[in-house]
Amino acid sequence: GLLLPLARHPPHLALGADTLVFFMGANHLATIAARLIEHGRAPETPLAVTRWGSYDKQQTFVSDLAHATELSARSEIKPPAIIVVGEVVRLREKLNWFTPTLMAATPSCRETFPLGQPT
């Protein structure tokens, strides 16, 4: 399963690359973040959870590892989703190549939390 590699080789996975991507990990977000911190990732490391990527109902939630538990408690954090962990998340606004028209017209379709300040 998804968490098995983290259990077997946590230091390697936690610190082995600048950017980590977890596919279909939304239901395990808090556990993934806790294990990454436990094995050396800084709690202030940014993370992003994107649901329904490149669809008109895309949602992106941005926070950091320290606040992943609070973020995962939100009802919107559910599959299908991809989790990106690392400094690359800070480039999100600059590299935002996909913003559905629906989001622009309806701000409630997307919520973004400032790093370290989830609501």
Salt bridges, closest charged atoms under 4 A:
GLU38 OE2 - HIS39 NE2 3.49
ASP64 OD1 - HIS67 ND1 2.66
GLU76 OE2 - ARG74 NH2 3.20
GLU87 OE1 - ARG90 NE 2.55
GLU93 OE2 - ARG92 NH1 2.46
GLU111 OE1 - ARG74 NH2 2.70
